[in-house]
């Protein structure tokens, strides 16, 4: 670790998504910080347990958001297919009408 304090980490004010950046090279340190928290023997067990609980909650939320998104994706695809089929049928009907 670089020996930085959390308050010393830089933030990406324009991008907004990266907040744990090295103030020197601007590299995102989020994963390195997480990995350190999970294996640091110097941290009190309460901090490690809370970090683990937060990680599990985040993973659960990501999984739930994916599960919620899957049915809507299916409905969107079905609607697109129905629209395509309706457009094709309309074109075919118009083509028959013009050739008759």
Long-range contacts (C-beta under 8 A, 24 or more apart in sequence): 1-32, 1-36
